[in-house]
Amino acid sequence: MPTIRVDLFEGRTPEQKKNLVKGITQACVDALGSKPENVDVILNDVKRSDWATGGELHSEPKKS
């Protein structure tokens, strides 16, 4: 039973999340031979102020 955790910036619509979950589930079925009902997908909405790359918060304006 694969469990897939996805961290993404908050603000996606329920429809976008539904499409993402369906795609990830299907990928597990295709690649691993899993049954769809055995695939868990956990979505974690993260605020831009709580995510940084290269020492810069994503909530801060980009430096030129």
N, C-alpha and C positions, 0 to 999 in steps of 0.2 A: 504494500500500500504506500505509494509515494505521497509525500506531503511537500508541497511547493510553497515557499514563502516569497512574497513579492513586496518589496518596499517601493513605494512610488509617491511622488508629490501629491498632496491632497488637491481636490478640484476636479477629478474625473467624474463623469456622469455615471449613474447606475448602469446605463446602457453600455458605456465603454467598458466598465468593469465586467459586466455580463459577457461581452464579447471576448475580453481577455481571458476570463476563466474558462470559457468554452474552448478557446484555442489552446490554452495550456493543457487542459484535460485531454483534448484530442491528440496533442503531441505525445503525451504519456501513453495513450492507447497505442498510437502508431509505433513509437520507439521502444516501448517496454512491454507491450502486450498486456497492459493493465486493463482491468474493467473500469469503465467510467465511474461507477459507483464506489470504486476503491481509491480514487484520486482525490486528495484534499488540496485545496488551494486557499491560502491565507493571504489576504491583502492587508497591508499596513499602510495607511495614509500618514504621510509625514509632512509636517509644516516645513516650508522652505527655510524658516529660521532655525530648524532643528537638523539641518543637513548641510554638510560642508564638503567641498572638494578642493584639494590643493590649499587648504588653510583658509578658504574663503566661504562664508555662508552664502547659500544660494538666495537668501533674502536681500543681500547687499547688491547695490548696482555693480555691474561689471566694470572693471578698470580697463581703460584703453591701452 
